[in-house]
Amino acid sequence: MSQSKNLRITFGRWLVRSMAILVSTIAAIDLLKQEYREGLILVLAWVFIISAERRMKSLSGDSDKDGSQ
């Protein structure tokens, strides 16, 4: 029972992780298409999303040890 409780993820964290994956994918595509300005803006947005995810994790006191960043 406690193992299933540790594997739960809130909707907010799922949304932030999904946004991070989406933004990083679009940034990679833009950089490959040599659209550097748009790609770098999306890379910057991705960094902000990752920092927000880490801040959410530290504020909730969650000890998520699945290795994701």
N, C-alpha and C positions, 0 to 999 in steps of 0.2 A: 504494500500500500504506500509506504513512504517513497519507494522508488518511482511510482507513477506520479506522485506529488512533485518530485524533483524534475520530472520531464515536462511538466506543464509550462506553457509559454503564454503570456498575456497577448491580447490582440494588439496592443500598442507596440510591444517588442517585435511581434511578427510583422507588423506594418513597417516598422523602421528597418528591419532586416531585409524585407522585400524591396523597399525603396533603395537601400544601399546596393543590392544586387542589380536592380534596374539601372540606376544611375551609373554604376561602374561599367556595365555592359554598353550602355549608350556612349559613355566617354571613350571606351576602347574603340568602338566603331567609328566615332568622329575622328579620333586621332589616326586611325588607319586610312580614313578618307582624306587625310591631310587638312582637316578643318580644325586647325590648332586652337583658335580662340574659343570656339564652342567646346572643344574637348577639354581644354584647361579649366574652363568655367565649371564643367561637369565634374572634373577631378576635384576641384575645390569644394563643390557641393557634397561630393562623396566623403571627403575628409570631415566636413561638418557633421554629416549624418553618422559616421562612425564614432566621432567624439560624443555626439548626443546619445548614441546607443550605450557607450561605455559609462556615461554619466547616469543614464537611467538604471543601468545594472548596479552601479555603486550606490545609488540612492535607495534602491529597493533592498539592498543587502542580500541580493541573490548570489548564490555561489554556483554559477553555471560552469561546470567543468567539462563541457563537451568539446572544448578546443576551438570554438568559433571566435572570430574577432570582429 
